[in-house]
């Protein structure tokens, strides 16, 4: 199995859902919730009110490791 850096963000979200042993009927909802958490974390990282930086840049989610860190 590859490490988290070599995994795409959507694949990492699916792995997290599988690792949590989410019931079959609730998997899509759980994927949506985790994806929303990632989007919210990205938006909050670019919000000047939530950071000490004068010109914050949004987080770039380019790997599964980023998803694992944000979720």
N, C-alpha and C positions, 0 to 999 in steps of 0.2 A: 504494500500500500504506500502511496506517495505521501510526502509530508504536506503540511498545510500551505506552504508557499507555492507548490506546483499545482494547486487545485483552483479551479475557477470559483468566483464567489457564489454563483447559483448552485454549483455542485457541493460547496461547503455547507450551504443552508440545508440542502437535502441530506447531507451526512449528519448534521446536527439533529434534524427531525428523526432520522433513523436511530441515532444513538439514544435519543430520549424515549424510544419505544412508544411513539405516538400511535394511538389506535388508528386503524386503517381508514375509517370514515373521517377522521380529523386531520389527516396529513396535509391536505391542501390549505386548510385554514391555518395550521401551524406554520407552513411555509410563508403564507401571506403575512402573518404576524412578525416572523423573523425578518423578512424582507423590509417590512415597514420600520422595524427597529433600526436596521442598517441605514435606511433613507433618513430617518429622524436624526441619527447620530451624525450623518454627513451634513445635514442642514444645520444642526446645532454647532458643529465645528466651524462653520463659516459665519456664524452670527457674532458680531462684535460685542454684543451684550454678555455673551457666555464665555468669552476669552479675554485674556489680558493683552493680547496683541492688537495694535492699532489697525492693521489690515490683514485679518485672518484669511487663510486660504482653506478651501474645503478639503476634507480628507479624500484621498484617491483610494478607492477600493479596487485593487487590481489582483488580489489573491485571496485564497481561503484563509490565510493567516490574518488578513485585515478583517474579514468577517468574524472570525473567531474572537478577535480582540474587541470588536464593537458589540457583539452579542454576548 
